[in-house]
Amino acid sequence: MADKQSLLNVALVLAKVSDQKQPFQQLIQCIKQVIPSDAIALLTLQGDVLKPQAIHGLTPDTLGRRFVINEHPRLHAICNAKQPLQFAHDCPIPDPYDGLLSSKTGDIPVHACLGIPLLDSEDNLLGVITLDSLDANAFDSFDLELFTQLGTLCTAHLQTVLKLQQYQNLAQHSSALVQELNREALTRDGAEIIGQSTAMQALRSDIKLVAASEFSVLIQGDTGVGKELVARNIHLHSKRSEMPLIHLNCASLPENLAESEFFGHAKGAFTGAHNARQGKFQLADGGTLFLDEIGELPLAMQSKLLRVLQSGEIQTVGEDEVKYVDVRVIAATNRHLKNEVAQGRFRADLYHRLSVYPLNVAPLKQRENDVILLAGYFVERTARKLAIKQLKLSVETQLLLTQYDWPGNVRELEHVISRAALKAKQSQWQQAIITIEPAHCELNLSTNNPAPVALTTADNNNINKQNFSLKQATDTFTQHLISQQLEQHNYNWASAARTLKVDRANLVRLAKRLGITVKKSI
């Protein structure tokens, strides 16, 4: 007969369960040691069915079965009981395991059958344990208290395992969610670095090289060149790609809240801290923290950031405990940090920590033919946003875009295309193909070089003609520009097209439409 020592042994074994793949099988083995049985099963409640989690003495296919409670009277009775339930050995109610005993084929003959409902502290059913023995009197020597205590131990074990599985599922879900959010952000904001210029090819090569390392990276470049895109690419191609990429703009941080943003704060740490809050370093633990506009960070915070980079230590505002994080830092700035260091506005030691591998992103005006490639990318993306089936750039617009200096870089180009597409859609809403014309583009042409001088062309417009429409003015500008480039390149269409950064065939068609005829001087 089992005694309290047997139950104690069960409790000790269950407390040391180490098989994470089959956490319930040890439970079955423990029950077998206390109450010898021909068949034992642990089933958990899932809606209106009982799902076998672990078995002994039943055929392997039992684990694949789902027992609908209302279709199995014995299981239904156990589920509705508040204590262990023993069926009479001659009970006529059919057994759910008929034909499933591994030691006997066919229906189970007269036998002992016991069920233990597994109830939580609020009497909610979590599952059941069933025991069957071909010895009709096998369970008669055990008292109800033993079965009740065994049920309590099994319930505690079941709750522990289910809670662990819940945490594991939550962790997997969180990881999957992070990956999905990363993918969504990359899809929404774009992950590809568009461009075939020498500068962009070199940048892509550097990104691939540094992404595989754990080095801190300092991304330098003018406003609007795409520094955040570079940071996303580094994270995407790193070993941390499945972990969070957290963004923090240092320029928008109030100095009195900067430390809290970086390291979090405890409840009541300062006025207004009604709840505890994690900082960006904690959120990025295991992943990457992108610090945009790092040159704007106050000196007081620079020293605290340096400490994290050196040791991985952070201290939550309002707490004494030191915590450790594993975070890769990627910083970006449009300032010349060397000059900032020389003028005492940026710590030299922090600069050297951040710039282990500096990356420079070239301004758009230095990226050769990338303007048209980027314009095409933004045209396609804008068309989707505005539900335009077909959106294109006219040849004149392409030429205009390539001649502009783009002081706002890629960001300015994106905004120009977005506004131009909206205007083109409004004026051409009845047309199957919406074409962005120069008149739709808002460019600050005063920032560019002076317009080229006029040359001899057929049917040349009077540059001083009053009351020009924007299209007429644009056509005149384009005529003079093409004519000038043709003369400078000795009327070689291919050379002129390369300088103007347009396709030769497009240039010829545009010149023909504008009525440009070349008259070589002898």
Backbone torsions as a table, in degrees:
resi	resn	phi	psi	omega
1	MET	NA	137.9	178.3
2	ALA	-71.3	147.0	179.7
3	ASP	-130.1	-171.8	-178.7
4	LYS	-63.1	-32.7	179.1
5	GLN	-63.2	-37.1	177.9
6	SER	-62.9	-42.7	178.3
7	LEU	-65.9	-37.7	177.5
8	LEU	-62.8	-40.8	178.0
9	ASN	-62.5	-39.7	177.6
10	VAL	-61.3	-46.0	-179.3
11	ALA	-60.8	-42.1	-179.5
12	LEU	-65.3	-41.7	179.6
13	VAL	-64.9	-45.1	-178.8
14	LEU	-64.4	-32.2	179.5
15	ALA	-68.4	-19.7	-177.0
16	LYS	-109.6	16.7	-179.3
17	VAL	-55.8	126.4	-176.1
18	SER	-122.7	-11.8	-178.5
19	ASP	-81.1	97.9	-176.8
20	GLN	-72.7	-25.0	-178.5
21	LYS	-77.4	-34.2	179.2
22	GLN	-129.6	67.1	-173.4
23	PRO	-67.5	-20.7	-177.5
24	PHE	-92.0	-15.7	-175.8
25	GLN	-67.8	-35.9	177.3
26	GLN	-65.6	-32.7	176.4
27	LEU	-61.9	-44.5	178.7
28	ILE	-61.6	-42.6	-179.6
29	GLN	-64.0	-37.9	178.6
30	CYS	-64.2	-43.6	179.4
31	ILE	-62.6	-40.5	-179.7
32	LYS	-60.8	-36.3	179.6
33	GLN	-68.8	-34.0	-178.7
34	VAL	-82.3	-43.2	-177.0
35	ILE	-128.7	95.2	179.1
36	PRO	-56.4	128.1	-177.3
37	SER	-144.6	156.0	176.1
38	ASP	-82.8	-26.6	179.3
39	ALA	-146.4	131.3	177.9
40	ILE	-134.0	140.3	177.9
41	ALA	-143.5	140.0	171.0
42	LEU	-109.9	122.6	-180.0
43	LEU	-123.0	138.1	178.2
44	THR	-107.4	148.9	-178.4
45	LEU	-80.0	127.1	175.2
46	GLN	-134.9	93.3	-176.4
47	GLY	71.1	-119.6	179.7
48	ASP	-106.1	18.0	178.6
49	VAL	-126.7	160.0	173.0
50	LEU	-109.7	126.9	-177.8
51	LYS	-106.2	120.3	177.3
52	PRO	-64.1	129.0	178.9
53	GLN	-107.1	-31.6	179.0
54	ALA	-155.1	144.6	-176.4
55	ILE	-140.0	159.6	170.4
56	HIS	-142.9	130.0	176.6
57	GLY	80.7	5.6	177.5
58	LEU	-113.3	155.8	-179.1
59	THR	-64.8	148.1	-175.2
60	PRO	-56.2	-30.8	-177.4
61	ASP	-68.2	-10.7	177.7
62	THR	-59.2	-35.9	-178.6
63	LEU	-64.0	-22.6	179.7
64	GLY	-89.3	-5.4	-177.9
65	ARG	-86.4	154.1	174.1
66	ARG	-126.7	115.8	-174.1
67	PHE	-90.9	109.8	175.9
68	VAL	-69.8	119.2	-170.7
69	ILE	-56.8	-44.6	-176.4
70	ASN	-69.9	-12.4	179.3
71	GLU	-94.5	-4.5	-178.0
72	HIS	-129.9	98.0	-173.8
73	PRO	-55.4	-38.3	-179.2
74	ARG	-66.2	-45.2	178.6
75	LEU	-64.5	-37.3	178.5
76	HIS	-61.9	-41.2	180.0
77	ALA	-66.5	-41.0	179.6
78	ILE	-64.2	-42.8	-178.1
79	CYS	-63.9	-29.5	-178.0
80	ASN	-93.1	-2.7	179.1
81	ALA	-83.2	154.6	177.9
82	LYS	-105.8	0.9	178.9
83	GLN	-151.7	169.4	179.3
84	PRO	-53.7	140.5	-175.4
85	LEU	-123.7	119.6	178.0
86	GLN	-107.0	126.8	179.8
87	PHE	-87.2	146.7	175.2
88	ALA	-61.5	143.6	-174.8
89	HIS	-64.5	-19.7	177.9
90	ASP	-107.1	23.0	-179.4
91	CYS	-61.2	129.3	-177.5
92	PRO	-78.8	-9.7	-178.4
93	ILE	-65.0	130.2	-178.6
94	PRO	-61.4	145.7	180.0
95	ASP	-90.8	134.8	-179.5
96	PRO	-64.6	-16.5	-176.9
97	TYR	-100.7	13.8	176.5
98	ASP	-54.8	126.3	-179.8
99	GLY	81.9	0.8	-176.4
100	LEU	-109.0	-5.3	177.2
101	LEU	-69.7	129.2	-178.5
102	SER	-70.9	-21.5	-178.0
103	SER	-93.1	-4.2	-177.1
104	LYS	-154.4	133.6	177.2
105	THR	-91.1	159.5	178.3
106	GLY	80.1	-170.6	-179.2
107	ASP	-65.9	149.3	179.0
108	ILE	-77.1	127.9	179.0
109	PRO	-71.5	-168.4	176.8
110	VAL	-52.5	126.0	-174.5
111	HIS	-155.7	169.7	176.6
112	ALA	-90.0	137.1	-178.3
113	CYS	-139.4	129.9	-177.2
114	LEU	-136.1	140.3	175.9
115	GLY	-128.9	137.8	179.5
116	ILE	-120.3	112.9	175.7
117	PRO	-74.1	138.4	179.5
118	LEU	-103.5	105.7	-173.8
119	LEU	-113.8	140.5	176.3
120	ASP	-80.7	-173.8	-174.9
121	SER	-63.9	-19.1	179.2
122	GLU	-104.8	18.3	178.7
123	ASP	64.0	25.0	172.8
124	ASN	-84.1	134.9	-177.7
125	LEU	-75.5	127.0	176.6
126	LEU	-102.6	-31.0	-177.6
127	GLY	174.2	-170.0	178.7
128	VAL	-142.2	157.1	170.2
129	ILE	-117.6	130.8	177.2
130	THR	-116.2	140.7	177.7
131	LEU	-129.3	132.6	178.6
132	ASP	-131.2	140.0	177.5
133	SER	-137.9	137.2	177.9
134	LEU	-70.8	-14.5	172.5
135	ASP	-82.5	112.5	-173.9
136	ALA	-60.6	-23.2	-177.3
137	ASN	-108.2	16.6	-171.5
138	ALA	-59.7	-34.2	-173.5
139	PHE	-102.1	2.0	-175.2
140	ASP	-67.1	-27.3	-175.9
141	SER	-81.4	-7.8	-179.6
142	PHE	-96.0	138.9	178.6
143	ASP	-90.4	165.2	-176.4
144	LEU	-61.5	-35.4	-177.4
145	GLU	-61.0	-39.4	179.5
146	LEU	-61.5	-47.2	179.8
147	PHE	-62.8	-37.7	179.6
148	THR	-64.5	-45.3	179.8
149	GLN	-66.3	-38.3	177.2
150	LEU	-63.1	-41.1	177.8
151	GLY	-62.2	-38.5	178.8
152	THR	-63.2	-44.1	178.0
153	LEU	-62.9	-43.8	-178.3
154	CYS	-66.9	-36.8	177.7
155	THR	-62.9	-44.7	179.3
156	ALA	-60.9	-42.3	179.0
157	HIS	-65.2	-43.3	179.7
158	LEU	-61.2	-44.1	179.4
159	GLN	-61.8	-41.1	179.4
160	THR	-62.3	-47.5	-178.7
161	VAL	-64.7	-44.0	179.5
162	LEU	-63.1	-37.7	179.0
163	LYS	-67.1	-41.3	177.4
164	LEU	-62.5	-43.0	178.6
165	GLN	-63.7	-37.3	177.9
166	GLN	-62.6	-43.9	178.5
167	TYR	-64.5	-41.4	179.2
168	GLN	-63.9	-43.4	178.4
169	ASN	-63.8	-39.0	178.9
170	LEU	-64.9	-41.4	178.8
171	ALA	-64.2	-42.8	178.5
172	GLN	-65.1	-40.3	178.5
173	HIS	-64.3	-41.8	179.7
174	SER	-63.4	-42.1	178.4
175	SER	-63.6	-44.0	178.8
176	ALA	-64.3	-37.6	179.4
177	LEU	-65.0	-42.2	178.2
178	VAL	-61.0	-45.3	179.2
179	GLN	-61.3	-42.7	-178.7
180	GLU	-66.1	-41.0	178.2
181	LEU	-64.7	-39.5	176.9
182	ASN	-62.2	-45.4	179.8
183	ARG	-63.8	-40.4	179.8
184	GLU	-63.1	-43.0	179.8
185	ALA	-64.8	-40.5	-179.2
186	LEU	-68.1	-35.7	178.1
187	THR	-71.2	-43.6	-177.6
188	ARG	-67.3	-49.0	-173.6
189	ASP	-91.8	-11.4	-178.9
190	GLY	87.7	129.8	-179.1
191	ALA	-110.4	-17.4	-175.5
192	GLU	-82.1	136.2	174.1
193	ILE	-88.0	107.8	-175.8
194	ILE	-82.3	134.1	175.6
195	GLY	140.3	142.5	178.2
196	GLN	-116.8	9.2	179.5
197	SER	-66.0	160.8	178.9
198	THR	-57.7	-39.9	-178.9
199	ALA	-63.2	-41.2	-178.4
200	MET	-74.1	-34.8	176.6
201	GLN	-64.4	-40.9	177.5
202	ALA	-66.4	-38.8	179.7
203	LEU	-64.4	-44.2	178.8
204	ARG	-61.0	-38.9	177.8
205	SER	-63.8	-42.9	179.1
206	ASP	-65.6	-39.3	179.1
207	ILE	-61.7	-46.1	179.6
208	LYS	-60.7	-38.6	-178.5
209	LEU	-69.0	-49.6	-173.8
210	VAL	-78.3	-25.6	-178.7
211	ALA	-62.3	-34.0	-177.9
212	ALA	-73.3	-12.2	-179.8
213	SER	-96.5	-178.7	175.6
214	GLU	-110.7	13.7	-177.0
215	PHE	-65.2	148.7	166.4
216	SER	-69.9	148.6	-176.6
217	VAL	-128.2	135.5	174.4
218	LEU	-111.8	116.2	179.9
219	ILE	-99.1	122.3	-177.1
220	GLN	-117.7	141.4	179.1
221	GLY	169.4	162.9	-179.6
222	ASP	-64.8	164.1	176.2
223	THR	-60.2	132.2	175.1
224	GLY	88.1	4.7	-177.4
225	VAL	-80.9	-16.7	179.4
226	GLY	107.0	38.0	-178.6
227	LYS	-66.3	-36.8	178.6
228	GLU	-65.9	-36.6	176.7
229	LEU	-61.1	-40.4	177.5
230	VAL	-62.9	-43.5	178.8
231	ALA	-61.1	-42.4	179.3
232	ARG	-63.4	-38.3	179.4
233	ASN	-67.4	-39.5	177.3
234	ILE	-61.0	-46.4	179.5
235	HIS	-63.6	-43.8	-177.4
236	LEU	-60.0	-35.6	-177.1
237	HIS	-97.3	9.9	-179.5
238	SER	-98.0	173.4	177.1
239	LYS	-70.9	-11.2	-178.3
240	ARG	-97.0	12.3	-171.2
241	SER	-62.2	-24.0	-179.7
242	GLU	-89.0	-0.9	178.2
243	MET	-105.0	172.1	-173.3
244	PRO	-65.8	148.1	166.2
245	LEU	-113.8	108.9	-175.6
246	ILE	-103.7	136.0	-176.9
247	HIS	-110.1	136.2	175.6
248	LEU	-140.2	121.0	178.3
249	ASN	-91.3	110.8	-176.2
250	CYS	-68.7	-24.2	-177.8
251	ALA	-71.7	-23.4	-176.7
252	SER	-98.1	8.8	-177.0
253	LEU	-86.8	120.9	169.6
254	PRO	-64.7	134.8	-173.9
255	GLU	-58.1	-34.9	-177.3
256	ASN	-75.8	-11.9	179.1
257	LEU	-113.6	0.9	-175.1
258	ALA	-60.7	-44.8	-177.7
259	GLU	-63.0	-39.9	178.0
260	SER	-64.6	-39.7	179.0
261	GLU	-63.8	-39.0	-179.2
262	PHE	-74.2	-48.0	-167.0
263	PHE	-116.3	-2.8	-179.5
264	GLY	81.9	173.3	178.5
265	HIS	-145.7	154.1	176.5
266	ALA	-84.3	160.7	176.5
267	LYS	-62.2	128.7	179.4
268	GLY	80.0	10.1	-178.0
269	ALA	-64.4	-29.0	178.3
270	PHE	-157.9	170.2	-179.2
271	THR	-59.2	124.8	-179.2
272	GLY	98.2	-10.0	179.3
273	ALA	-84.4	74.1	-175.4
274	HIS	-76.2	-20.8	179.3
275	ASN	-138.4	154.2	174.5
276	ALA	-67.7	149.7	-177.1
277	ARG	-146.4	133.2	177.5
278	GLN	-77.5	146.1	176.4
279	GLY	-89.1	175.4	-176.8
280	LYS	-64.8	-32.9	178.6
281	PHE	-66.2	-38.3	178.2
282	GLN	-68.9	-40.0	178.7
283	LEU	-64.9	-30.9	-177.2
284	ALA	-92.4	3.7	-176.1
285	ASP	-54.8	125.1	-176.6
286	GLY	89.7	-13.4	-177.3
287	GLY	-119.9	-138.2	-173.6
288	THR	-128.1	138.9	174.5
289	LEU	-113.3	120.5	179.0
290	PHE	-99.7	114.3	-179.8
291	LEU	-101.2	99.5	-179.5
292	ASP	-82.2	148.7	-179.8
293	GLU	52.8	49.7	-177.7
294	ILE	-62.3	-25.4	179.9
295	GLY	-66.1	-14.8	-179.8
296	GLU	-89.9	-2.7	-175.3
297	LEU	-71.2	130.3	179.5
298	PRO	-59.8	150.2	-177.8
299	LEU	-57.7	-37.9	-178.9
300	ALA	-61.0	-38.0	179.5
301	MET	-77.9	-25.7	179.4
302	GLN	-60.8	-39.9	-179.6
303	SER	-66.7	-36.8	180.0
304	LYS	-72.7	-35.0	175.5
305	LEU	-66.0	-38.9	178.6
306	LEU	-58.8	-40.7	-179.6
307	ARG	-60.6	-41.6	179.2
308	VAL	-64.7	-42.9	-179.6
309	LEU	-64.5	-32.5	-178.3
310	GLN	-78.4	-41.5	-170.9
311	SER	-124.7	-12.4	-175.5
312	GLY	77.6	9.5	-177.7
313	GLU	-89.6	137.2	171.7
314	ILE	-133.2	156.2	177.6
315	GLN	-133.7	116.0	-179.9
316	THR	-64.1	137.6	178.8
317	VAL	-60.6	125.8	-179.9
318	GLY	93.3	2.7	178.3
319	GLU	-127.2	151.1	178.4
320	ASP	-92.5	-21.8	-175.4
321	GLU	-68.0	136.1	175.5
322	VAL	-94.3	129.5	179.4
323	LYS	-113.9	159.9	-180.0
324	TYR	-119.0	138.9	179.1
325	VAL	-128.8	153.5	176.4
326	ASP	-114.8	94.8	-173.8
327	VAL	-133.1	133.4	171.4
328	ARG	-92.4	132.1	-177.7
329	VAL	-105.4	127.8	171.2
330	ILE	-118.4	123.6	-178.2
331	ALA	-114.6	155.2	179.0
332	ALA	-139.7	149.2	179.1
333	THR	-155.9	150.7	171.8
334	ASN	-104.3	6.8	176.6
335	ARG	-95.6	160.1	172.4
336	HIS	-89.2	96.6	-171.9
337	LEU	-64.7	-28.0	176.5
338	LYS	-60.8	-42.1	177.4
339	ASN	-66.5	-37.7	178.5
340	GLU	-63.8	-38.1	177.3
341	VAL	-65.0	-45.2	-178.9
342	ALA	-61.8	-31.4	-178.7
343	GLN	-93.5	6.5	175.0
344	GLY	77.4	14.4	-179.2
345	ARG	-96.1	-8.0	179.0
346	PHE	-143.1	136.4	-176.2
347	ARG	-67.5	132.7	179.5
348	ALA	-65.3	-41.6	-177.9
349	ASP	-65.9	-36.5	177.1
350	LEU	-69.2	-39.9	178.2
351	TYR	-57.8	-45.3	-178.6
352	HIS	-69.6	-31.8	176.8
353	ARG	-67.1	-40.0	-177.1
354	LEU	-77.0	-34.9	-172.1
355	SER	-95.6	39.5	174.5
356	VAL	-57.5	-40.9	176.9
357	TYR	-137.5	91.2	-178.7
358	PRO	-77.1	143.6	175.5
359	LEU	-123.8	133.7	178.7
360	ASN	-110.6	126.4	179.3
361	VAL	-101.4	119.8	-175.2
362	ALA	-69.6	145.7	174.0
363	PRO	-66.6	158.1	-174.4
364	LEU	-61.7	-33.8	-177.7
365	LYS	-67.0	-15.2	178.7
366	GLN	-101.0	11.3	-173.7
367	ARG	-107.3	34.3	171.8
368	GLU	46.0	-116.2	-173.1
369	ASN	-92.2	15.4	-175.4
370	ASP	-71.1	-20.7	-176.3
371	VAL	-58.1	-46.0	-177.6
372	ILE	-69.0	-37.4	177.4
373	LEU	-62.6	-45.4	178.7
374	LEU	-65.4	-40.3	178.8
375	ALA	-60.4	-42.3	177.7
376	GLY	-61.3	-40.3	178.3
377	TYR	-62.5	-46.8	-178.8
378	PHE	-69.7	-33.6	176.8
379	VAL	-61.6	-45.5	-179.1
380	GLU	-64.7	-43.6	-179.0
381	ARG	-67.6	-40.1	179.2
382	THR	-66.8	-36.4	178.4
383	ALA	-60.1	-40.3	178.0
384	ARG	-64.6	-43.2	-178.7
385	LYS	-63.8	-37.4	-176.1
386	LEU	-95.6	6.0	179.4
387	ALA	57.1	41.1	176.1
388	ILE	-96.4	122.3	-176.4
389	LYS	-65.0	-43.0	-179.8
390	GLN	-141.4	121.1	-178.5
391	LEU	-130.0	134.4	-179.1
392	LYS	-143.1	166.0	175.7
393	LEU	-100.3	133.9	173.8
394	SER	-70.4	161.0	178.8
395	VAL	-60.7	-39.3	179.0
396	GLU	-62.0	-39.0	179.4
397	THR	-66.6	-41.7	178.1
398	GLN	-58.7	-43.5	179.7
399	LEU	-64.5	-42.4	179.4
400	LEU	-61.2	-43.3	-178.5
401	LEU	-64.8	-36.6	-177.9
402	THR	-74.2	-20.0	-178.6
403	GLN	-92.8	-5.5	-178.4
404	TYR	-87.3	147.5	-175.7
405	ASP	-80.9	-18.3	179.2
406	TRP	53.3	64.6	178.0
407	PRO	-63.0	-26.0	177.3
408	GLY	-91.1	3.8	174.8
409	ASN	60.5	-148.0	-172.4
410	VAL	-61.7	-36.6	-179.5
411	ARG	-62.5	-40.7	178.7
412	GLU	-65.0	-41.8	178.6
413	LEU	-60.3	-43.5	179.0
414	GLU	-59.8	-45.3	-178.3
415	HIS	-67.9	-38.9	178.2
416	VAL	-61.1	-45.7	179.8
417	ILE	-63.2	-42.4	-178.8
418	SER	-61.6	-46.9	-179.6
419	ARG	-67.0	-41.3	-178.6
420	ALA	-64.2	-39.9	179.5
421	ALA	-63.7	-40.3	179.4
422	LEU	-63.2	-43.5	179.0
423	LYS	-66.7	-41.2	-179.9
424	ALA	-64.1	-39.9	178.9
425	LYS	-63.2	-39.7	-178.9
426	GLN	-65.3	-39.5	-175.8
427	SER	-87.7	-16.5	-176.3
428	GLN	-125.3	28.5	-171.2
429	TRP	-60.4	-20.2	-179.5
430	GLN	-89.0	-7.4	-175.3
431	GLN	-91.3	147.3	-179.7
432	ALA	-69.9	-36.3	179.3
433	ILE	-114.7	120.9	178.3
434	ILE	-91.2	126.2	-177.1
435	THR	-115.0	127.2	176.2
436	ILE	-82.6	117.2	179.7
437	GLU	-101.8	163.2	178.2
438	PRO	-54.1	-33.4	-178.9
439	ALA	-63.5	-21.1	-179.6
440	HIS	-84.4	-12.4	-173.3
441	CYS	-95.1	126.3	177.7
442	GLU	-97.3	100.9	-179.1
443	LEU	-121.2	139.8	177.2
444	ASN	-85.4	79.3	-173.7
445	LEU	-66.9	-14.5	179.5
446	SER	-66.9	-17.8	179.7
447	THR	-82.0	-11.7	-177.6
448	ASN	-86.1	178.1	175.9
449	ASN	-68.3	157.9	178.4
450	PRO	-56.2	150.2	-178.9
451	ALA	-63.1	146.9	-179.3
452	PRO	-66.2	154.5	-179.4
453	VAL	-74.7	156.9	-178.8
454	ALA	-78.9	146.2	176.3
455	LEU	-123.3	174.6	-178.9
456	THR	-69.3	122.6	173.9
457	THR	-137.6	160.3	174.9
458	ALA	-76.1	135.5	178.1
459	ASP	57.6	46.0	-179.1
460	ASN	-71.7	135.8	178.1
461	ASN	-77.5	152.4	177.2
462	ASN	-76.3	114.5	-174.8
463	ILE	-62.7	-23.8	-177.5
464	ASN	-97.6	8.1	-178.0
465	LYS	-60.5	135.1	-177.2
466	GLN	-83.1	163.7	175.6
467	ASN	59.7	37.9	173.9
468	PHE	-65.4	140.5	165.5
469	SER	-79.5	165.0	-179.8
470	LEU	-61.4	-38.0	179.1
471	LYS	-64.7	-41.0	178.7
472	GLN	-64.0	-41.3	179.5
473	ALA	-64.5	-40.2	179.8
474	THR	-66.4	-42.5	178.8
475	ASP	-61.6	-41.6	179.2
476	THR	-62.8	-45.8	178.1
477	PHE	-58.1	-45.2	-177.7
478	THR	-65.8	-40.2	178.5
479	GLN	-58.2	-50.4	-177.6
480	HIS	-65.0	-38.2	-178.4
481	LEU	-65.3	-46.9	-180.0
482	ILE	-64.4	-43.8	-179.3
483	SER	-61.3	-42.7	-179.9
484	GLN	-61.5	-45.8	-177.7
485	GLN	-67.2	-36.3	177.6
486	LEU	-62.5	-43.0	179.4
487	GLU	-65.5	-42.7	-178.6
488	GLN	-64.1	-26.9	-179.0
489	HIS	-105.2	25.4	176.6
490	ASN	54.6	37.4	176.1
491	TYR	61.9	29.8	174.9
492	ASN	-91.1	110.7	-174.7
493	TRP	-61.2	-41.4	-177.3
494	ALA	-64.1	-43.2	179.9
495	SER	-66.6	-42.4	178.9
496	ALA	-63.2	-39.6	179.6
497	ALA	-63.8	-39.5	178.8
498	ARG	-63.4	-42.4	179.2
499	THR	-65.2	-40.2	-180.0
500	LEU	-80.0	-7.1	177.1
501	LYS	61.5	42.9	174.9
502	VAL	-132.6	163.8	177.0
503	ASP	-68.5	140.5	-177.0
504	ARG	-58.5	-45.0	-178.8
505	ALA	-62.8	-39.4	177.8
506	ASN	-64.2	-38.5	179.7
507	LEU	-64.6	-42.8	179.8
508	VAL	-63.0	-44.3	180.0
509	ARG	-63.5	-40.8	-179.7
510	LEU	-65.1	-43.9	179.7
511	ALA	-61.7	-40.1	179.0
512	LYS	-63.9	-42.6	179.9
513	ARG	-64.2	-33.8	-178.7
514	LEU	-84.8	-1.4	177.2
515	GLY	76.9	26.0	-179.7
516	ILE	-83.1	121.9	172.6
517	THR	-121.6	133.2	-174.3
518	VAL	-87.3	127.7	176.0
519	LYS	-118.9	101.8	-179.2
520	LYS	-71.8	140.8	175.5
521	SER	-83.0	142.0	-179.8
522	ILE	-102.6	NA	NA
